[in-house]
Amino acid sequence: MFAAFTIVALTFFAGAATASPLAHSSSVPLGALTNEAASLPVVDLGSIAAKANATLSATHEGIHTDLAQAIYPATLLLCPLGSCISCFPLDMSILPPNTCLAEQISNIASVSIIQPSNAGLPYGVFVGGGDCSIFEAIPTVNTCFNINMGVTATDIAIN
């Protein structure tokens, strides 16, 4: 009986040690790896200005139903590799507003927001590092951005 318990416990702990790329525990669930954005145009973050389908850096008091229908589904992709390959998807409808989510993955090399409506977002989405102190805005949806900030990108902010 003790041997069976030991085998089950060791299997559980071995799986837990390799199951997640998170730097530490998080309340935001990451989905399975995807290459959904690999076919999008790829640019360096900070090299283009916001466009019509831009993410906006303004505070809004809630989202109205008709606006939510145009915004969602929207998926934030956090990619440990450049050119949006092997990305972890986050459902943006569940991300808390006015929040910095520190250390979501240990190194974000590229990022994208996939939005089928191409309508843009009524709030800003930022990627950064340095304990939520250094950020670059993700200026448009449906574009892959390689991150070259001079610091390791580990944080996401929604504002």
DSSP file with accessible surface (Angstrom, degrees, kcal/mol):
  #  RESIDUE AA STRUCTURE BP1 BP2  ACC     N-H-->O    O-->H-N    N-H-->O    O-->H-N    TCO  KAPPA ALPHA  PHI   PSI    X-CA   Y-CA   Z-CA
    1    1 A M     >        0   0  201      0, 0.0     4,-2.1     0, 0.0     5,-0.2   0.000 360.0 360.0 360.0 -46.5    0.0    0.0    0.0
    2    2 A F  H  >  +     0   0  160      1,-0.2     4,-2.5     2,-0.2     5,-0.2   0.893 360.0  53.1 -62.9 -38.9    2.8    2.4    0.9
    3    3 A A  H  > S+     0   0   65      1,-0.2     4,-2.3     2,-0.2    -1,-0.2   0.902 108.4  49.8 -63.9 -40.5    4.7    1.6   -2.3
    4    4 A A  H  > S+     0   0   57      2,-0.2     4,-2.3     1,-0.2    -1,-0.2   0.921 111.3  49.0 -64.1 -43.2    1.6    2.3   -4.4
    5    5 A F  H  X S+     0   0  136     -4,-2.1     4,-2.7     2,-0.2    -2,-0.2   0.918 110.4  51.6 -61.3 -42.5    1.1    5.7   -2.6
    6    6 A T  H  X S+     0   0   47     -4,-2.5     4,-2.7     2,-0.2     5,-0.2   0.924 109.9  48.6 -61.9 -43.7    4.8    6.5   -3.2
    7    7 A I  H  X S+     0   0  110     -4,-2.3     4,-2.3     2,-0.2    -1,-0.2   0.934 113.3  47.1 -64.1 -44.2    4.6    5.8   -6.9
    8    8 A V  H  X S+     0   0   98     -4,-2.3     4,-2.4     2,-0.2    -2,-0.2   0.936 113.6  48.4 -63.2 -44.4    1.4    7.9   -7.3
    9    9 A A  H  X S+     0   0   23     -4,-2.7     4,-2.5     1,-0.2     5,-0.2   0.928 112.1  48.0 -63.4 -45.3    3.0   10.8   -5.3
   10   10 A L  H  X S+     0   0  115     -4,-2.7     4,-2.4    -5,-0.2     5,-0.2   0.913 111.6  50.6 -63.6 -39.6    6.2   10.7   -7.3
   11   11 A T  H  X S+     0   0   95     -4,-2.3     4,-2.2    -5,-0.2    -2,-0.2   0.927 111.2  49.1 -62.5 -43.9    4.3   10.6  -10.6
   12   12 A F  H  X S+     0   0  134     -4,-2.4     4,-2.4    -5,-0.2    -2,-0.2   0.950 113.7  44.5 -61.4 -49.7    2.2   13.6   -9.5
   13   13 A F  H  X S+     0   0  134     -4,-2.5     4,-1.7     1,-0.2    -1,-0.2   0.877 111.8  52.6 -67.4 -34.6    5.2   15.7   -8.4
   14   14 A A  H  X S+     0   0   61     -4,-2.4     4,-0.9    -5,-0.2    -1,-0.2   0.926 112.1  46.4 -65.9 -41.3    7.2   14.8  -11.5
   15   15 A G  H >X S+     0   0   36     -4,-2.2     4,-1.3    -5,-0.2     3,-0.5   0.905 110.8  52.3 -67.4 -39.3    4.2   16.0  -13.7
   16   16 A A  H 3< S+     0   0   59     -4,-2.4     4,-0.5     1,-0.2    -1,-0.2   0.857 104.9  56.3 -66.4 -31.8    3.8   19.2  -11.7
   17   17 A A  H 3< S+     0   0   83     -4,-1.7    -1,-0.2     1,-0.2    -2,-0.2   0.796 120.2  28.3 -72.6 -24.1    7.4   20.1  -12.1
   18   18 A T  H << S+     0   0  120     -4,-0.9    -1,-0.2    -3,-0.5    -2,-0.2   0.458  99.2  85.7-114.9  -0.2    7.3   19.9  -15.9
   19   19 A A  S  < S+     0   0   78     -4,-1.3    -3,-0.1    -3,-0.1    -2,-0.1   0.773  87.8  41.6 -78.7 -26.6    3.6   20.8  -16.7
   20   20 A S        -     0   0   67     -4,-0.5    -1,-0.1     2,-0.1     0, 0.0  -0.964  53.6-155.5-131.8 137.8    3.7   24.6  -16.7
   21   21 A P        +     0   0   55      0, 0.0    85,-0.9     0, 0.0    -1,-0.1   0.359  57.0 127.9 -86.1   5.5    6.2   27.2  -18.1
   22   22 A L        -     0   0   42     83,-0.2    83,-0.2     1,-0.1    82,-0.1  -0.370  62.4-138.6 -64.1 141.3    4.9   29.8  -15.6
   23   23 A A  S    S-     0   0   50     80,-0.7     2,-0.3     1,-0.2    -1,-0.1   0.849  85.9 -14.3 -66.8 -35.0    7.6   31.5  -13.6
   24   24 A H  S    S-     0   0   94     79,-0.6    -1,-0.2    80,-0.1    82,-0.0  -0.955  99.5 -54.9-155.8 174.2    5.3   31.2  -10.6
   25   25 A S        -     0   0  108     -2,-0.3     2,-0.3    -3,-0.1    -2,-0.0  -0.159  54.6-174.8 -57.8 144.1    1.7   30.4   -9.9
   26   26 A S        -     0   0   34      2,-0.1    -4,-0.0     1,-0.1    -1,-0.0  -0.983  33.0-142.0-141.3 151.5   -0.9   32.5  -11.6
   27   27 A S  S    S+     0   0  119     -2,-0.3    -1,-0.1     2,-0.1    -2,-0.0   0.501  82.8  88.4 -91.2  -3.2   -4.7   32.9  -11.5
   28   28 A V  S    S-     0   0   11     67,-0.0     2,-0.3    62,-0.0    -2,-0.1  -0.852  79.7-132.6 -97.2 118.6   -4.9   33.4  -15.3
   29   29 A P        -     0   0   83      0, 0.0     2,-0.4     0, 0.0    62,-0.3  -0.498  13.1-148.5 -76.8 131.7   -5.2   30.1  -17.1
   30   30 A L        -     0   0   41     -2,-0.3    60,-0.2    60,-0.1     3,-0.1  -0.803  14.9-138.3 -93.4 139.7   -2.9   29.6  -20.1
   31   31 A G        -     0   0   36     58,-2.3     3,-0.1    -2,-0.4    -1,-0.1  -0.183  36.6 -68.1 -85.1-176.4   -4.2   27.4  -23.0
   32   32 A A        -     0   0   85      1,-0.1    -1,-0.2    56,-0.1    55,-0.1  -0.353  68.4 -80.8 -70.3 152.8   -2.4   24.8  -25.0
   33   33 A L        -     0   0  100     55,-0.1     2,-0.3    -3,-0.1    55,-0.2  -0.218  54.8-175.4 -56.4 142.4    0.4   25.9  -27.3
   34   34 A T  B     -A   87   0A  37     53,-2.2    53,-3.1    -3,-0.1     3,-0.2  -0.979  34.6-158.8-140.8 152.6   -0.8   27.3  -30.7
   35   35 A N    >   +     0   0   92     -2,-0.3     3,-1.8    51,-0.2     4,-0.3  -0.014  55.1 126.9-111.9  24.6    0.8   28.5  -33.9
   36   36 A E  T 3  S+     0   0  101      1,-0.3     3,-0.4     2,-0.1    -1,-0.1   0.811  75.0  43.2 -55.1 -33.8   -2.4   30.5  -34.8
   37   37 A A  T >  S+     0   0    0     47,-0.3     3,-1.8     1,-0.2    -1,-0.3   0.448  82.9  99.3 -95.2   2.0   -0.4   33.8  -35.3
   38   38 A A  T <  S+     0   0   47     -3,-1.8    -1,-0.2     1,-0.3    -2,-0.1   0.770  83.4  51.0 -62.8 -23.2    2.5   32.3  -37.3
   39   39 A S  T 3  S+     0   0  111     -3,-0.4    -1,-0.3    -4,-0.3    -2,-0.1   0.493  90.5 101.6 -92.6  -2.3    1.0   33.4  -40.6
   40   40 A L  S <  S-     0   0   37     -3,-1.8   103,-0.1     1,-0.1   102,-0.0  -0.377  88.9 -85.0 -76.6 160.0    0.4   37.0  -39.5
   41   41 A P        -     0   0   82      0, 0.0   103,-2.9     0, 0.0     2,-0.5  -0.374  46.4-142.2 -60.2 142.8    2.6   39.9  -40.5
   42   42 A V  E     +b  144   0B  57    101,-0.2     2,-0.3    -3,-0.1   103,-0.2  -0.948  29.6 158.0-116.4 126.4    5.6   40.1  -38.2
   43   43 A V  E     -b  145   0B  41    101,-2.3   103,-2.4    -2,-0.5     2,-0.3  -0.924  45.2 -94.2-136.6 164.5    7.1   43.5  -37.1
   44   44 A D  E >   -b  146   0B  79     -2,-0.3     3,-2.1   101,-0.2     4,-0.3  -0.643  48.4-104.6 -80.0 137.1    9.2   44.7  -34.1
   45   45 A L  T 3  S+     0   0   19    101,-3.0   103,-0.2    -2,-0.3    -1,-0.1  -0.361 107.9  24.4 -60.4 132.1    7.2   46.1  -31.2
   46   46 A G  T 3  S+     0   0   52     91,-0.3    -1,-0.3     2,-0.2   101,-0.0   0.339  95.6  99.0  93.6  -5.2    7.4   49.9  -31.2
   47   47 A S  S <  S+     0   0   74     -3,-2.1     2,-0.3     2,-0.0    -2,-0.1   0.607  79.4  47.9 -92.2 -10.2    8.2   50.2  -35.0
   48   48 A I  S    S-     0   0   51     -4,-0.3    -2,-0.2    -5,-0.0     2,-0.2  -0.940  77.4-125.4-128.8 154.3    4.6   51.0  -36.1
   49   49 A A        -     0   0   80     -2,-0.3    -2,-0.0     1,-0.1    -3,-0.0  -0.492  44.9 -79.5 -88.4 164.4    2.0   53.5  -34.9
   50   50 A A        -     0   0   67     -2,-0.2     2,-0.2     1,-0.1    -1,-0.1  -0.270  49.7-163.8 -62.4 148.4   -1.5   52.5  -33.9
   51   51 A K    >   -     0   0  132     88,-0.5     3,-1.4    -3,-0.1    -1,-0.1  -0.517  42.5 -72.3-120.3-169.8   -4.0   52.0  -36.8
   52   52 A A  T 3  S+     0   0  109      1,-0.3    -2,-0.1    -2,-0.2    88,-0.0   0.826 132.5  49.9 -59.7 -33.6   -7.8   51.8  -37.1
   53   53 A N  T 3  S+     0   0   20     88,-0.1    88,-1.2    67,-0.1    -1,-0.3  -0.078  91.6 145.9 -95.2  37.5   -7.9   48.4  -35.4
   54   54 A A  B <   -F  140   0C  10     -3,-1.4    67,-1.3    86,-0.2     2,-0.4  -0.201  55.0-119.6 -74.1 159.0   -5.7   49.7  -32.5
   55   55 A T  B     -g  121   0D  13     84,-1.2     2,-0.4    83,-0.3    69,-0.2  -0.838  36.6-138.4 -91.6 137.6   -5.7   48.9  -28.9
   56   56 A L        -     0   0   91     65,-1.2     2,-1.1    67,-0.8   103,-0.2  -0.800   9.1-142.1-104.2 144.2   -6.5   52.1  -26.9
   57   57 A S        +     0   0   82     -2,-0.4     2,-0.3    66,-0.3    66,-0.1  -0.637  61.8 113.3-101.0  73.7   -4.9   53.3  -23.7
   58   58 A A        -     0   0   41     -2,-1.1     2,-0.4   101,-0.5    66,-0.2  -0.997  67.0-115.5-142.2 147.7   -8.0   54.7  -22.1
   59   59 A T        -     0   0   83     -2,-0.3     2,-0.4    64,-0.1    64,-0.1  -0.698  32.6-172.1 -86.8 129.4   -9.9   53.7  -19.0
   60   60 A H        -     0   0   95     -2,-0.4     2,-1.5     3,-0.0     3,-0.1  -0.961  27.0-127.7-122.1 142.2  -13.5   52.6  -19.6
   61   61 A E  S    S-     0   0  178     -2,-0.4    -2,-0.0     1,-0.1     0, 0.0  -0.636  75.8 -45.1 -89.0  81.9  -16.2   51.8  -17.1
   62   62 A G  S    S-     0   0   54     -2,-1.5     2,-0.5     1,-0.1    -1,-0.1   0.042  71.1 -86.4  82.0 168.9  -17.2   48.4  -18.2
   63   63 A I        -     0   0   67     -3,-0.1     2,-0.1     4,-0.0    -1,-0.1  -0.955  35.3-130.4-118.9 129.6  -18.0   47.0  -21.6
   64   64 A H     >  -     0   0  132     -2,-0.5     4,-2.9     1,-0.1     5,-0.2  -0.442  24.5-113.8 -76.4 154.8  -21.4   47.3  -23.2
   65   65 A T  H  > S+     0   0  110      1,-0.2     4,-1.8     2,-0.2    -1,-0.1   0.905 115.1  48.0 -58.0 -46.4  -23.0   44.2  -24.7
   66   66 A D  H  > S+     0   0  122      1,-0.2     4,-1.0     2,-0.2    -1,-0.2   0.895 114.3  47.5 -65.6 -35.5  -22.9   45.5  -28.4
   67   67 A L  H >> S+     0   0   69      1,-0.2     4,-1.9     2,-0.2     3,-0.6   0.923 108.4  55.1 -68.9 -40.2  -19.3   46.5  -28.0
   68   68 A A  H 3X S+     0   0   28     -4,-2.9     4,-2.7     1,-0.2    -2,-0.2   0.852 101.0  59.0 -63.3 -32.9  -18.4   43.2  -26.4
   69   69 A Q  H 3< S+     0   0  146     -4,-1.8    -1,-0.2     1,-0.2    -2,-0.2   0.866 110.4  42.0 -65.2 -34.3  -19.9   41.4  -29.4
   70   70 A A  H << S+     0   0   41     -4,-1.0    49,-0.4    -3,-0.6    47,-0.2   0.811 118.6  45.9 -78.9 -30.9  -17.4   43.2  -31.7
   71   71 A I  H  < S+     0   0    3     -4,-1.9    -2,-0.2    -5,-0.1    -3,-0.2   0.918  96.4  98.0 -79.5 -46.3  -14.5   42.8  -29.3
   72   72 A Y     <  +     0   0   51     -4,-2.7     2,-0.1    -5,-0.2    43,-0.1  -0.764  57.1  50.8-105.5 141.7  -14.7   39.1  -28.3
   73   73 A P  S    S+     0   0   87      0, 0.0    44,-0.4     0, 0.0     2,-0.3   0.353  76.0 150.2 -79.0 143.7  -13.5   36.6  -29.1
   74   74 A A        -     0   0    0     41,-0.2    18,-2.3    -2,-0.1     2,-0.5  -0.980  25.4-162.3-140.9 134.7  -10.1   38.1  -28.7
   75   75 A T  E     -DC  91 114B  32     39,-2.6    39,-3.0    -2,-0.3     2,-0.5  -0.979  10.5-147.0-125.6 124.9   -7.1   36.0  -27.7
   76   76 A L  E     -DC  90 113B   0     14,-2.6    14,-2.4    -2,-0.5     2,-0.6  -0.805  17.3-154.6 -87.5 125.2   -3.8   37.3  -26.4
   77   77 A L  E     -DC  89 112B   0     35,-3.6    35,-1.6    -2,-0.5     2,-0.6  -0.921   7.5-166.6-106.4 122.0   -0.9   35.1  -27.5
   78   78 A L  E     -DC  88 111B   0     10,-2.4    10,-3.2    -2,-0.6    33,-0.2  -0.947  13.6-167.1-107.4 119.2    2.3   35.1  -25.4
   79   79 A a  E     - C   0 110B   0     31,-2.6    30,-2.6    -2,-0.6    31,-1.9  -0.923  26.5-163.3-119.4 123.6    5.1   33.4  -27.3
   80   80 A P  S    S+     0   0   52      0, 0.0     2,-0.3     0, 0.0    -1,-0.1   0.618  83.9  58.2 -75.6 -10.3    8.5   32.2  -25.9
   81   81 A L  S >  S-     0   0   91      4,-0.7     3,-0.5     5,-0.2     4,-0.4  -0.839  94.1-101.9-114.8 157.0    9.8   32.1  -29.5
   82   82 A G  G >  S+     0   0   34     -2,-0.3     3,-0.7     1,-0.2    28,-0.2  -0.177  98.6  35.2 -69.4 166.4   10.0   34.9  -32.1
   83   83 A S  G 3  S-     0   0   50      1,-0.2    -1,-0.2    26,-0.2   -43,-0.1   0.753 126.0 -75.3  59.4  28.1    7.5   35.3  -35.0
   84   84 A b  G <  S+     0   0    0     -3,-0.5     2,-0.4     1,-0.2   -47,-0.3   0.887  83.8 154.3  55.1  49.7    4.6   34.1  -32.8
   85   85 A I    <   +     0   0   71     -3,-0.7    -4,-0.7    -4,-0.4    -1,-0.2  -0.881  62.2   5.0-107.4 138.2    5.5   30.4  -32.9
   86   86 A S  S    S-     0   0   38     -2,-0.4     2,-0.2     1,-0.2    -1,-0.2   0.968  89.0-179.7  55.5  62.3    4.4   28.1  -30.1
   87   87 A a  B     -A   34   0A   0    -53,-3.1   -53,-2.2    -3,-0.3    -8,-0.2  -0.634  31.3-129.9 -98.0 151.4    2.3   30.6  -28.2
   88   88 A F  E     -D   78   0B  25    -10,-3.2   -10,-2.4    -2,-0.2     2,-0.3  -0.872  29.5-140.7 -95.6 118.7    0.3   30.3  -25.1
   89   89 A P  E     -D   77   0B  27      0, 0.0   -58,-2.3     0, 0.0     2,-0.4  -0.597  14.8-167.1 -84.7 142.0   -3.2   31.7  -25.6
   90   90 A L  E     -D   76   0B   1    -14,-2.4   -14,-2.6    -2,-0.3     2,-0.6  -0.996  24.8-126.7-124.4 126.0   -5.1   33.8  -23.0
   91   91 A D  E >   -D   75   0B  73     -2,-0.4     3,-1.4   -62,-0.3     4,-0.3  -0.587  18.5-155.0 -70.0 114.3   -8.8   34.5  -23.5
   92   92 A M  G >  S+     0   0    2    -18,-2.3     3,-0.8    -2,-0.6    -1,-0.2   0.711  84.8  72.4 -70.6 -18.2   -9.0   38.3  -23.2
   93   93 A S  G 3  S+     0   0   64    -19,-0.4    -1,-0.3     1,-0.2   -18,-0.1   0.703 102.1  43.8 -69.5 -15.8  -12.6   38.2  -22.0
   94   94 A I  G <  S+     0   0   92     -3,-1.4    -1,-0.2     2,-0.1    -2,-0.2   0.458  85.6 111.1-106.5  -1.9  -11.5   36.9  -18.6
   95   95 A L  S <  S-     0   0   15     -3,-0.8   -67,-0.0    -4,-0.3    -3,-0.0  -0.553  73.7-116.4 -74.7 133.9   -8.5   39.1  -18.1
   96   96 A P        -     0   0   50      0, 0.0     3,-0.5     0, 0.0    62,-0.2  -0.449  29.7-119.9 -71.4 137.6   -9.0   41.6  -15.3
   97   97 A P  S    S+     0   0   93      0, 0.0    62,-0.2     0, 0.0     3,-0.1  -0.353  89.2  19.1 -73.8 158.8   -9.0   45.3  -16.3
   98   98 A N  S    S+     0   0   96     60,-0.4     2,-0.3     1,-0.2    61,-0.2   0.886 100.5 125.0  51.0  48.2   -6.5   47.9  -14.9
   99   99 A T  E     -H  158   0E  48     59,-1.3    59,-2.4    -3,-0.5     2,-0.5  -0.981  56.7-143.4-138.8 145.2   -4.2   45.1  -13.8
  100  100 A c  E     -H  157   0E  45     -2,-0.3     2,-0.9    57,-0.2    57,-0.3  -0.957  14.2-156.7-105.7 124.0   -0.6   44.1  -14.3
  101  101 A L  E >   -H  156   0E  16     55,-3.8    55,-1.9    -2,-0.5     3,-0.5  -0.869  19.8-151.2-101.1  98.3   -0.1   40.3  -14.6
  102  102 A A  T 3   -     0   0   33     -2,-0.9    53,-0.2     1,-0.2    27,-0.1  -0.482  63.2  -2.0 -77.6 142.1    3.5   39.8  -13.5
  103  103 A E  T 3   +     0   0   62     -2,-0.2   -80,-0.7     2,-0.1   -79,-0.6   0.878  66.4 163.0  50.4  55.0    5.6   36.9  -14.8
  104  104 A Q  S <  S+     0   0    4     50,-2.2     2,-0.3    -3,-0.5    51,-0.1   0.915  76.9   1.1 -68.0 -44.3    3.0   35.1  -16.9
  105  105 A I  S    S-     0   0    3     49,-0.5    -1,-0.2   -83,-0.2     3,-0.2  -0.953  82.6-110.6-135.4 162.4    5.7   33.2  -18.7
  106  106 A S  S    S+     0   0   80    -85,-0.9     2,-0.3    -2,-0.3   -84,-0.1   0.756 100.9  10.3 -70.7 -23.9    9.5   33.4  -18.0
  107  107 A N        -     0   0   76     47,-0.1     2,-0.8    45,-0.1    -1,-0.2  -0.806  61.5-160.5-157.3 113.7   10.3   35.1  -21.4
  108  108 A I        +     0   0    2     45,-3.2    45,-0.4    -2,-0.3     3,-0.1  -0.846  16.3 170.4 -95.8 109.9    7.9   36.6  -23.9
  109  109 A A        +     0   0   26    -30,-2.6    38,-2.9    -2,-0.8     2,-0.3   0.751  68.3   8.0 -91.5 -27.7    9.8   36.9  -27.2
  110  110 A S  E     -CE  79 146B   0    -31,-1.9   -31,-2.6    36,-0.3     2,-0.3  -0.977  65.0-166.4-150.5 161.3    6.8   37.8  -29.3
  111  111 A V  E     +CE  78 145B   0     34,-2.3    34,-2.9    -2,-0.3     2,-0.3  -0.989   6.6 174.9-150.1 151.5    3.1   38.6  -28.8
  112  112 A S  E     -CE  77 144B   0    -35,-1.6   -35,-3.6    -2,-0.3     2,-0.5  -0.984  23.9-140.2-154.0 155.1   -0.1   39.0  -30.8
  113  113 A I  E     -C   76   0B   0     30,-0.5    29,-3.6    27,-0.3     2,-0.6  -0.986  20.2-155.5-117.3 115.8   -3.8   39.7  -30.2
  114  114 A I  E     +C   75   0B  16    -39,-3.0   -39,-2.6    -2,-0.5    -2,-0.0  -0.836  21.8 165.6 -92.7 122.4   -6.0   37.5  -32.4
  115  115 A Q    >   -     0   0    0     -2,-0.6     3,-1.4   -41,-0.2   -41,-0.2  -0.896  26.1-158.7-140.2 107.6   -9.4   39.1  -33.0
  116  116 A P  T 3  S+     0   0  101      0, 0.0    -1,-0.1     0, 0.0   -42,-0.1   0.847  94.2  53.6 -56.9 -34.8  -11.6   37.8  -35.8
  117  117 A S  T 3  S-     0   0   64    -44,-0.4   -46,-0.1   -47,-0.2   -45,-0.1   0.706  92.5-146.3 -73.7 -18.5  -13.7   41.0  -36.1
  118  118 A N    <   +     0   0   80     -3,-1.4    23,-0.1   -47,-0.1    -1,-0.1   0.752  57.7 131.0  58.0  26.0  -10.5   43.1  -36.6
  119  119 A A        -     0   0   53    -49,-0.4   -65,-0.1     1,-0.2    -1,-0.1   0.651  60.0-131.5 -83.6 -15.7  -12.3   45.8  -34.6
  120  120 A G        -     0   0    5    -67,-0.2   -65,-0.2   -50,-0.1    -1,-0.2  -0.267  26.6 -76.6  84.3 177.9   -9.5   46.6  -32.2
  121  121 A L  B     -g   55   0D   5    -67,-1.3   -65,-1.2     2,-0.2     4,-0.1  -0.904  18.8-136.5-119.3 146.7   -9.9   46.9  -28.4
  122  122 A P  S    S+     0   0   15      0, 0.0     2,-0.3     0, 0.0   -64,-0.2   0.259  90.1  48.9 -83.8  13.1  -11.3   49.8  -26.3
  123  123 A Y  S    S-     0   0   26    -66,-0.1   -67,-0.8   -64,-0.1   -66,-0.3  -0.953  90.6 -98.1-144.5 162.6   -8.4   49.5  -23.9
  124  124 A G        -     0   0    1     35,-2.8    35,-2.6    -2,-0.3     2,-0.4  -0.598  24.4-160.5 -85.8 146.0   -4.7   49.2  -24.0
  125  125 A V  E     -I  158   0E   0     13,-0.4    13,-3.0    -2,-0.2     2,-0.3  -0.998  16.6-175.2-125.2 127.9   -2.8   46.0  -23.8
  126  126 A F  E     -IJ 157 137E  35     31,-2.7    31,-2.4    -2,-0.4     2,-0.4  -0.914  16.6-156.5-127.6 149.5    0.9   46.2  -22.9
  127  127 A V  E     +IJ 156 136E   0      9,-2.5     9,-2.4    -2,-0.3     2,-0.3  -0.952  34.4 127.4-122.8 141.9    3.8   43.8  -22.6
  128  128 A G  E     -IJ 155 135E   0     27,-2.4    27,-3.4    -2,-0.4    26,-2.2  -0.945  36.3-134.2-168.5-168.7    6.8   44.5  -20.4
  129  129 A G  E  >> + J   0 134E   0      5,-1.5     5,-1.8    -2,-0.3     4,-1.1  -0.806  59.4  85.4-148.9-170.6    9.2   43.5  -17.7
  130  130 A G  T  45S-     0   0   38     22,-0.4    -1,-0.1    -2,-0.2     3,-0.1   0.931 117.5 -54.9  73.0  43.3   10.9   44.8  -14.6
  131  131 A D  T  45S-     0   0  126      1,-0.2    -1,-0.1     2,-0.1   -29,-0.1   0.934 108.1 -48.4  56.1  50.9    8.1   44.0  -12.1
  132  132 A c  T  45S+     0   0   42      2,-0.2    -1,-0.2   -31,-0.1    -2,-0.2   0.846 119.0 104.4  63.1  37.8    5.4   45.9  -14.0
  133  133 A S  T  <5 +     0   0   83     -4,-1.1     2,-0.5     1,-0.3    -3,-0.2   0.637  67.7  51.9-120.0 -21.4    7.4   49.0  -14.5
  134  134 A I  E   < +J  129   0E  76     -5,-1.8    -5,-1.5     2,-0.0     2,-0.3  -0.978  68.8 169.5-123.6 121.7    8.6   49.0  -18.1
  135  135 A F  E     -J  128   0E  65     -2,-0.5     2,-0.4    -7,-0.2    -7,-0.2  -0.950  26.7-162.8-136.1 153.7    6.0   48.6  -20.9
  136  136 A E  E     -J  127   0E  81     -9,-2.4    -9,-2.5    -2,-0.3     2,-0.2  -0.992  32.0-120.2-126.4 138.3    5.4   48.8  -24.7
  137  137 A A  E     -J  126   0E  41     -2,-0.4   -91,-0.3   -11,-0.2   -11,-0.2  -0.496  12.7-130.1 -76.6 143.2    1.9   49.0  -26.1
  138  138 A I        -     0   0    0    -13,-3.0   -13,-0.4    -2,-0.2   -83,-0.3  -0.857  30.1-165.6 -86.7 104.2    0.6   46.3  -28.4
  139  139 A P        +     0   0   13      0, 0.0   -84,-1.2     0, 0.0   -88,-0.5   0.757  54.9  17.4 -76.6 -25.5   -0.6   48.8  -31.0
  140  140 A T  B     -F   54   0C   0    -86,-0.3     3,-0.4   -90,-0.1   -27,-0.3  -0.955  69.2-117.7-142.6 162.4   -2.8   46.6  -33.3
  141  141 A V  S    S+     0   0    0    -88,-1.2   -27,-0.2    -2,-0.3   -88,-0.1  -0.525  90.5  31.3 -93.2 164.3   -4.6   43.3  -33.4
  142  142 A N  S    S+     0   0   36    -29,-3.6     2,-0.3    -2,-0.2    -1,-0.2   0.814  95.6 104.3  58.0  35.6   -3.9   40.5  -35.9
  143  143 A T        -     0   0   19     -3,-0.4   -30,-0.5   -30,-0.3     2,-0.4  -0.990  67.7-129.6-139.4 142.3   -0.2   41.4  -36.2
  144  144 A b  E     -bE  42 112B   0   -103,-2.9  -101,-2.3    -2,-0.3     2,-0.5  -0.794  22.2-160.7 -93.8 132.5    2.7   39.5  -34.6
  145  145 A F  E     -bE  43 111B   0    -34,-2.9   -34,-2.3    -2,-0.4     2,-0.3  -0.962   8.5-148.9-117.5 120.7    5.1   41.7  -32.7
  146  146 A N  E     -bE  44 110B  31   -103,-2.4  -101,-3.0    -2,-0.5     2,-0.5  -0.696  24.9-130.0 -80.5 138.4    8.7   40.6  -31.8
  147  147 A I        +     0   0   17    -38,-2.9     2,-0.2    -2,-0.3     6,-0.1  -0.822  37.4 161.4-101.5 123.4    9.8   42.1  -28.6
  148  148 A N        +     0   0  119     -2,-0.5     4,-0.1  -103,-0.2   -39,-0.1  -0.667  21.4 139.6-135.0  75.0   13.2   43.9  -28.3
  149  149 A M        -     0   0   38      2,-0.4     3,-0.1    -2,-0.2    -1,-0.1   0.563  67.3-114.7 -98.5 -13.3   12.8   46.0  -25.2
  150  150 A G  S    S+     0   0   83      1,-0.3     2,-0.3    -3,-0.1    -2,-0.0   0.349  95.4  71.5  89.9  -9.4   16.2   45.7  -23.6
  151  151 A V  S    S-     0   0   57    -17,-0.0    -2,-0.4   -22,-0.0     2,-0.4  -0.945  98.4 -92.7-130.1 157.9   14.7   43.9  -20.6
  152  152 A T        -     0   0   87     -2,-0.3     2,-0.5    -3,-0.1   -22,-0.4  -0.559  41.6-132.1 -71.1 122.6   13.2   40.4  -20.4
  153  153 A A        +     0   0    1     -2,-0.4   -45,-3.2   -45,-0.4   -24,-0.3  -0.688  51.8 137.5 -80.8 120.5    9.5   40.7  -21.1
  154  154 A T        +     0   0   20    -26,-2.2   -50,-2.2    -2,-0.5   -49,-0.5   0.404  48.5  78.9-135.2  -8.8    7.5   38.7  -18.5
  155  155 A D  E     - I   0 128E   0    -27,-3.4   -27,-2.4   -52,-0.2     2,-0.4  -0.797  51.0-161.5-115.8 151.2    4.5   41.0  -17.7
  156  156 A I  E     -HI 101 127E   0    -55,-1.9   -55,-3.8    -2,-0.3     2,-0.4  -0.991   9.4-166.1-126.6 136.2    1.2   41.9  -19.3
  157  157 A A  E     -HI 100 126E  13    -31,-2.4   -31,-2.7    -2,-0.4     2,-0.5  -0.977   6.2-162.0-125.2 139.5   -0.9   45.0  -18.4
  158  158 A I  E      HI  99 125E   7    -59,-2.4   -59,-1.3    -2,-0.4   -60,-0.4  -0.977 360.0 360.0-117.7 122.3   -4.5   45.7  -19.3
  159  159 A N              0   0   63    -35,-2.6   -35,-2.8    -2,-0.5  -101,-0.5  -0.776 360.0 360.0-145.5 360.0   -5.6   49.3  -19.1
